[in-house]
Amino acid sequence: MQIKAGPLRREGPERPLLKYDRELPPHIFNPRLSAAGKLSKYRGLTGNCHPTSLTRGSQPAGLLMNKKQWLYLEHELKKVRIRETIRNQVEGSGYMGLKVYNTISRKKEDLVPREKGKISMYSCGPTVYNFIHIGNARTFLNFDMIRRYLEFSGYEVTFVQNITDVDDKIINRAREEGITPEELAEKYLEAFNRDMGEMGVVPPDITPKATGHIGDMLKVIEGLVASGAAYESDGDVYFDVSKFPGYGELSGRVLDEQQVTSQCGVEMERKKNPNDFALWKSSKPGEPYWESPWGPGRPGWHIECSAMSVKYLGVDFDIHGGGQDLIFPHHENERAQAEAYSPGGRFVKYWMHSGMLNIDKEKMSKSLGNIKSLREVLDEYKPDVIRMLMLGTHYRSPLNFSDESLVDAKASLERLQNCIFNLKDLLKRLDGSKVSMATIDRETELIDYVNNAEVEFRNHMDDDFNSAAALGVVFNLVREINAYITEAEEHRSPGAKLVLLESERILEKLCGALGLFQSSPEVAGLPSAHAGRKSETAPTLDEMMELILEVRQRARERKDFESSDAIRDGLLKLGIQIEDGREGSRWRLER
């Protein structure tokens, strides 16, 4: 198996996960010591003993540790070997790790950031005139996944996402609702932030508003006019696309063959060329406006992203993202005006675009009446179900959104949740329980599988963030863990707790890299915080269920089975399944 990974974080010393009869030598946990060095020093303590020469389940001569300690040592050495292999590939062979599909080159390229270990990233944000629809949500979730994985890989990410709070759509919608454009923008910006918080999307590092950067836009427009790349016409300012030879390279369109959409006669008369686009629009009665060298007006849509991305990230920043519907004209125009403003300078290194979302295999459109807001879907399905559906398709591929696909995603999520629940439940029940001296073959096999799963997961995510394939690795791991849990229930070997803890750690680590399970389940009527932050005062669902099960158990001990059954049936109606076993009762969420 080829092992690939992004930049490595230096890890600190690790400690045994179990309390052993005798502590392992300190050098075993030294991250600066190679695997060979650890083995060499280890041989000095134990005689000629090597993990590869050890008969599984046997006690080698001269071994000064028990079986649990030996299993832990073998596990630690395997992790070191994996880290060394990754480090050799990254630093020795020149392998750069991540590959991304660059829209402008139409191929996958090695991700080589402008500054080593750091990623500068910009994504087009919402135009806040309405609640976002599920297609918008897909783009925001995809770039949340990309950002999370970059950080998971060790990069320091600076993520900027703009807010368009002045626009024709905002002005028209404000008239309909009888409020000012400013009030309407604030209303829907608050709704957007609330929806993203509920979805567990990590807030951008910087969220500039268009209205707060009019001065920056005017500076760029003035520079374009001075260089001859733009011109003024009756109070409007237009970018002259004929002055930018590379126009059309991003979208793959040929300018001479471009079909121009219908425009009002006045606007066409003001332009030199039908493909020219507005940088500044003269004000109309009743519209918000700002003063400029060409009279009162407001900026065009495209100029805001160019001005704000360069302001916060500089020229030639790493990643510019958005939906595929923005490639033309928005991103094409962004690139043209930004590079014309800085001749000889590249605007963006990697252009990344999220695929389109269809509803029941049809494109979303007002004419079909099939546009669904994210809020409507959240009324029926949990945020993680929606995220699971999105992750199951590569971010660049079309995604079909339907009731059937949501049901499938819900079933997949429950399978993953149940595995994590069963892991935690068995770990609780192993505390203080008697163990047998069964062979450690199965534990070692699962530890190997768990470590290899993380490497394979990275392989897929390093290949242009292939979350669909990465999820396949996660569910293969779930299958192996479930099989082991069944065995561990019968044969509780000395290494069982260690193996379960490591399986839990890796499974939750991979889920976290994809943004799954980043907030605790909410309980109706209790305070909660969005965006994965838990309230300091609210009890957790685990704590509440522990109390309920204790009350139910006392009723069973009193042979008050009527009350016991009433608690069980009542919880079932709320979607919580109670299972009674020889070691007590446990619970799980059924929906």
N, C-alpha and C positions, 0 to 999 in steps of 0.2 A: 504493500500500500504506500502510495506517495504521501508524504507528510508535508503540509504547507501551513503557514500561519503568518499573521501580521506581526508587527513589532511586539516584542516581549516586555512585559513588566517584570522587573526584578522582584522575586518573591523572597520574603523573609523566612526565618527559621520556622519549621513546623513542629508541632508536638504530636505525640501519639494520641489517638482518639480513644484509647482505652487505658485504664489504670493497670499496668502490668506488674507481675511479680518482681521484676527487675527492670530498671530503666535501660533503654537502649543507649549505646555510646553517643555522646553529644555530636560527634562528627557526622553521624548519619543524617542529621537535620541541617547540615551546613550547605546552603545553596551555592556557595562558591566552590565547593569541592566536586570534582567530576565523579561520574559513576565508577570509573576505574579506580579513582582514588579512594572512594568509599569502600569498594570491594577489597582493595589492597589493605587498608587499615582494618577492615572487618576480619580478613583472614588472620591477621596478627592476633586477634582476640579469640578466634574460634578454631584455629587450625586450618587445614586445607579444605575449606568448605566454600562452595560457590552455589548460588541459586540454581544455575543450570544443571549442576551435578546432583542436586538434592532429589532424593526419591520422595515423591509427593506423599505426605502423611507420615513420613518416617522421622525419627529423631536421630540426626547424624552424630557421629562420634565427636566429642569435643565441643558440641554446641552448648553455649552457656545461656540460651534463651528458650522459653517455652514455645509451643506451636503458634500461639497468638502473636508473640513477638516476632517470630520468624516470618509469618504471613505479612505483618506490617512492614518489616524490612524489605521483603521482596517487592511489595507494593511501592514503597518509597524509591527503590532503585529503578523500577520501571518508569516512574514519573520523571526521574532524572534523565534516563535514557531518551525519553520522548522529547524533553526540553532541549537536550543536547543536539538531537537530530534536527529539530526545528531551527535552533540557533545556527548550526552549521550550514543549513540551506539558506537561511536569510543572510548571514554574514559572510559565509565562505563561497558559495556558488553564485552569488549575485542575484539570487531569486528574490523578487520584491514582494511576494505574498499575494496581496489582493489584485484581482483583475476586474475592471469595470468596462461596460459597454459605453463607448463614447459616440453619441449621436452624430457628431460632426464628421468623424472618421468612418463611422458605420462598421466598427469592429471593436473587439475587446482589447484593452490596453492595460499594461501594468500600471497600478496606481502609484505614481511617484509624486508625493506632495511637494509643494513649493518649499516648505520648511520641514526638515526631517522630524518625524514623530508627531506632526501637527497637521490637521485638516481644516481648511477654511471652506465653509459650505453655505450656500444661499439657496433658498427655495421660495418660489412665489407663494405668497399667502393669500388670504381670502379678500374678496371685495365684499365689504360688510353691508349688504343691502337686504339680506334675507337669511333664513336658516340654511346651513350648508346641506347639500344633497349627498347621497351615499357615494356618488362618483367623486366628489370633492374629498370625501372622507378617505377614499382609497389612496389618493395621492398623499395626504397628510400621514396616513398610517404607514405607507411604504417608506417615506423618508424618515419617519420615526424609527422604523426597523433598520434602515441603512445607518442612521446616526448611532443607534444602540450598538450595532455590530462593530462599527468603527471604534467606538469606545471600548467594547469588549475585547477588541484586538490590540488595545493599548495606545491608540491614537488619542491625542488631545484635540477635541473637536470644538471649533467655534462656529455655531450655527445661527444664521441670521434668516429671519422670515418676515417679510414686509406685511403691512396692513394697508390696503387701498381704501381710504376713507373719504375720497372725493372722486366722483365718477358720474357719468350720465345715468347709470342705473340707480345710484344712490339718490340723485336729485329727483328723478322721476318717481321713485318709490316714496320719497319723503312727501312729495305733493299728494300722492294717493292716501297716505296715512295722516296728512294734515299736520306734520311736524317739520322741524328744520332738518336739513341734511346732517348737521352735526349731531342732533339728537338721535336720528335714525342710525347713524354709523355707530354711536356708542351703544345703542340698544342691541344691535346685532353682533357687535364685537364682544360684548359681555356673553351673549348666547354662544358664540363660537368658542370662547375660552372655557365656558362651562361644559360644552359638548366634548371638547378635546380632553378636558380633565377627566370626564367620565370614561373616556376611552383609554385613559392611562398614557396619553401622549406626553412625552417630556417637553415642557415649555422651551421655546428657542432661547438662546442666550441673549439675543437682541431682537426686538420686534419694533422696528421703526415705522411710524405712520407717515403716509404721504404728506399730510398737511403740516407735519412738523419739519419737513425738509424741502420746502418750496425754494428757499435760498440756494440750496445745493443744486437743485434742478436748473434754476435760472443761470447759475454759473456755467453748467455744462452747455446749456442752450446758447448762451452768449459766445462761448468758445467755438461751437459748431458754426454759428453765423459768421464769426470773424474769419474762420478758416475757409469759408465758402461751401461747406458741406450742408448748410441749411440756409433758408431764406425766409424773409418776412413778406407776408401778403395780406394787406388789409387787417392788420392786427393779429393775424395768425402767423405761426412760424412752422415751416415744414422741413423735414429732412429730405434732401435730394438724393434718392437712391442711386442715381447715375454716377454720383461722386464716390461711391463705395464699390470697387470692383468685385469684392467678395460677397456681395449681396446674393442670397439664395443658396450658399454653400451648406448652411446648417439644415435647411429644410429640403434641399435637393431640388429646388424649383428653378426653372430657367426664366429669367425676368421677361424676356420677349414673348414667352408663351403663357405668362401669367394672366389668368382671367380676373379682371378687376370686378369686385362686387359693386352693386349699384350704389351710387352716392348722390346726394342732392346736388342740383345744378350749381348752386352758389359755391359749394366746396370744390367742385370740379373746376370751376372757373378760376379759383384762387391758386390751384396747383399747376406746376410746370409739367408734371407727369402724373398720370393716374395712380402710380404705385407709391408716390411720395406720401409720407405719413406725418401726422401732426405732433409737434413737440410742445406747442403752446396754443391754446384756444382763446380767442377773444371772448369776453364775457357777454352773456345775454341777460335780458331783464329777469330779475328774481333769482339769479344763480350766484353762488359764492364766488368771490374773485380775489385776486391778489394783484398788486401793482407790479409792472414790469417795464423794461425799456420800450416795449411795443404796445403799451397801454394795459388797462386792467384785463385780467383773464385768469385762466387756471391751466395746470400742466396737462399734457396728453398722458395716456395710460402708460405707454412704453418707457417714457423717460424716467419714471420714478424708480424702477428697479435698477436701471443702469447707475443712476446717481447714488442710490442708497447702498447698493452692494459694494461699489468702489469706495464709498466713504468709510464703511466699516471693515472691509476685507482687503482693500487695495486692488490694484490691477493684477491680472494673471492669477486670480485666486483659483482654488482647486476644483470645486464642484458647484455647478448651477443646476438645480432641479426644478421639476414641475411636471404637469400632466402632458401627455402627447399632444393634446389639443392646443397647447401653448407654443409648440415649435414654430408654427406660422400663424399669424404674423408676429406674435408678441416677442418670442425669443430671437427670431431673425432680426427684428427691428432693434431690440436691445443690443445685440452684438454689433450691428452696423453703427449705431450712434456712439457706443462706448469706444469702439476701436477707431472710429473717425475722430473722436475727441482726443485720443492718445495715439497718434500715428506711430506705427511700428510696434505698438504694444498689443499683446494678446489679452482679451477680456477675461476669458475663462479657459481652463485647461480641459475639463471634462464636463460635457453636457449629458445629463442623465434625465430620462423621462419615464414616467409611470404610465402603464398601459390603460386603455379605456375600460370602462365598466358597462356591461349591457344588462338590461332587465329582461329576464325570460328570453334571452337570445336576441333581443331587439335593442337598438340604440336608444338611450334616454333622450326624450325630446318633449317639448311642450305640446306639439301637435298630436303626439300619441298619448299624452296624459299619463305617462308612466314614470314621471320623476318622483323619486322617494327621498324624503329628507332623512338625515341620520337620526333625528329625534323620533320619527315614526318607527324606524327599525328598532331603536333602543327601547321603545315601549313594549316590544315583544321578545327581544333577545338580549342576553347579557353582552356587555362589551367584549369579553373574551371570545364569545362565539363569533362575533363579527371579525375580530382580529384573526381568529383561526381560519375563517373562510378566506380572508385576504392573503394570509401567509401560504395557503395551499396552492397558490398560483404564482409563478414567477412575476416579479414586479413589472416587467416589460410586456408581459403577455396579456391578451384580453381576458377579462374575468366575467363569467356569467353569474349574475346575482338573481337568485330565485328562492322561493320557499323551500324547495327540495334541497338546494345547496346549503341553505342555512340549517336545515334539519341534520344533514350529513355532518356539517361542521360542529353542531351541538353534540352529536354522538361521539365524534373524535375527541372533543374537549372533555367529555365525561369519562372517556376511557383513560385519558391522561390524568385527570383529577383523581380517579379511583386508584390508579397506580400510586400516586403520591400519598393518598390517604392510607392505603394499605401498608406502604412503607413506614409511615409515621406511627401507625397503629401497632405494627409488629415491634417496632423499636421500643415503644412504651411497655409492651408486654414482656420484652426480653429482660428489662431491668429486674435484677434480683431473681430471675428464674434459673432453674437448674439446666445445665447444658450437658450434652453427651460428648464423647470424644470421637465423633464421626470424622471421616476423612475430610481434608481441607481441599480436595481436588476441585469441587464445585465452586468454592469461594474464590480460588485462584483464577479459575476460568472466567467467572463473572467480573472480577477485578480487571482482567485483561480486556474483556469485552467492553467494559465501561470506559476504560482509557482509550481504546481504539475508536469507540463511538464519538468521543470528543474530537479526536483527530479527523475522523471522517466528516463530522459536522462542520468543522473548520474548512475542510477541503471544498465542500459544496458552497458554503457562504463566501469563501474567498473567490469562487468562480462567479463573479458578478452577482453576489447576494442571492444565490439560488435557495430561497427559503423553502420552496416546495420539496426539493431533494433533502434539505436539512431536516425538515419535519419527518421525512421518511426514516431518517436515522434515529430520530427521537422515538418514533413509534416502534422501531425494531428493538430499541433499548427497553421500552416499556414491556414488550413481549418477553424479553429475557428476564427482566426483573420480576415480572408476574410469575414466571415459571419458578424462579428461585424462591420467591416468597412462599409458594406452595410447598416446596421441599423443606424450607426452613421451619415451617410450622410443625413438621414431623421430626426433623433431625436438627436439633439446635447445637450446631458445632461451635467451638470456641471463637471462630472468626466471624460468626454470623452478624454480630452487631457492627463490627468494623466494615464488613461488606455492605450492609444495609446503609450505614452512614455515608459511605463513599458513593453508593448508587444514588442516594437522596441528594447529595451535594452536587453531583454532576448533572443529574436530571433537572434540578432547579436552576443550575447555572445555565444550561442550554435554553431552558424556557425563558429565563431572564434576558438572555441575549436577543430573543425574538420579541420580547415585550409581553409575554404571557404571565398571568398571575402576579401582576405588579401592584395590585391593591387587594386588601383583605375583603372578604364578602361583607356586604352591608346588611345590617339588621334594621328592619323597618322601625321608625320611631327613635332610633339612636343617632347621635351626632356622627357625621362622617366627613372626611376631607377628600377632595378630588386629587387627581394626579398622583395616586399612590401614597399619599401621606395619611397616616393613621391618627385619629384623634387621641390626645393624651388622656382624655377623661372617659372615653367610651370603652365598655368591656368588649372583648373580642367574642366572636361566635364560639370559638373553642371554650372559652371560660364559661359562657352561658350554658353550653351543652353539657359541660362537665357537671355543673350544678344540677341541671335537669335530670341527668342520668343518675346522679347520687340520690335525688329525691325519689326517682322511680325505683331504684334498687332497694331503698328502705321500705317502700310499699310492697315489693315482692317478698322481702324478708318477713313482713308482717302477714304475708299471704293475702294481701289486699290486691288481688289480681284485677279487679274491676278498675281501680285507679291506675294500676300499672298499664293495662291495655288502653285506657283512655288517653294517657300521655303518649303512648306509642302511636295510636291512631290519629291523634291531633297533630303530632309532628309530621306524620306521613302526608296529611293534607297540606302542610306547609312545604312539602318537598324534601323532608328529612327522613331518611330510612334508618330505623333502629334494628340492629342485628344482635341477638342474644347468643352467647357462646359459653363454653365451659370456663373461660377466664373472665367473664363479665360481659357487659354490653358495649357496643360501639355504634357510631353513627356515621352517616355519609349523606352528602347532598345529592338528591336525585334530579334536580333541575337547576 
